[in-house]
Amino acid sequence: MYNKILVPVDGSEPSLLGLGEAIRLAKNQKSTLRLLHVVHDFLVIGAHGAGVGLYTSQLRKDLRERGEQILKDAAGIARQQGVELETKLVETPGGSVGAMIVEHAENWPADLIVLGTHGRRGIRRLVMGSDAEYVVRTTPVPVLLVRGTKVPPQD
């Protein structure tokens, strides 16, 4: 039985599909959902090709506000279905989103992670990385991956 289900949300189509599946499970299992949004920094490639960290206070504020809105929207969807939930916004400056999800799942502690994924493969996955893959490889918690409706092109 899954009493505590962690659902990372980022506002993307796969994330919302994952949320929908988590809601169905939570209703069936009478579980509590924790919706998690990870605010992370990013790199902007400079004119000379060097990675330059861009993380001004205004950008950080904007990212937090966007994350709070994503959580609010996702919570509204779950509450309409009568699901018990809580939300959590965390930051990982310079860190990995996947690592933050795993850490949060262990510390809460979650019984299951439901994670939407783009399902990237090949070169696109290598270049863009895969938080879902990292989570599956490193967490001791069971993971349910929910793939987006658009099938990615073959690389």
Buried (B, 14 or more C-beta within 10 A) or exposed (E): EBEBBBBBBBBBEBBBBBBBBBBEBBBEBEBBBBBBBBBBBEEEEEEEEEEEEEBEEEEBEEBBEBBBEBBEBBBEBBEEEEBEBEBBBBBBEEBBBBBBBBBBBBEBEBBBBBBBBBBBEEEBBEEEBBBBBBBBEBBEBEBBBBBBEEEBEEE
